């Protein structure tokens, strides 16, 4: 067992696949750029940077932040190494040496250690949390007599954007949101009791939704 070797093999294969894609895309963009197409010129410029990065055996997601943001603007590129990475290490905490963790960090990647022989619900939950973190996602909740439902949104989303995940009209006609953290709601025992205690917050259009918020959306 040699996890560092395996890690390098995986990334080398991904880099080679992306390099093949980059060569094709750059060739096409370069041809169109010669005809003066502004979008093609921009594509050719960032693809040249991507191609150089891959030729240096570096993942695209290791590019400087500004160049990485430029690359991500072209959704049709579909590169593999531009995506965030999580490595699941099978074993105990003591099994993962400092060299391996440092190697994973050097790729700008995240890791989680799970003993797959004993992996249960808690291990899966930790993996989900790690995935949400690396993808920049959070959850908020809606609740009623029939069901409680979780909704996934981008971290930093404002209340109207969150409301739009429930229904498009809710975003357009958003007025306000009644909000409470889920732990505080459980402590209160019910929505009405939380209201009586004065624990509900009235939030407007500029409110940035927090992970674990329970919300009732008021709309026109």
Helices and strands as residue ranges (DSSP letters): H 3-33, H 38-55, G 60-62, H 65-72, G 75-77, E 86-90, G 93-95, H 98-106, E 110-114, H 121-135, E 137-143, E 148-154, H 159-166, H 168-172, E 174-181, H 182-188, H 191-196, E 201-203, E 213-219
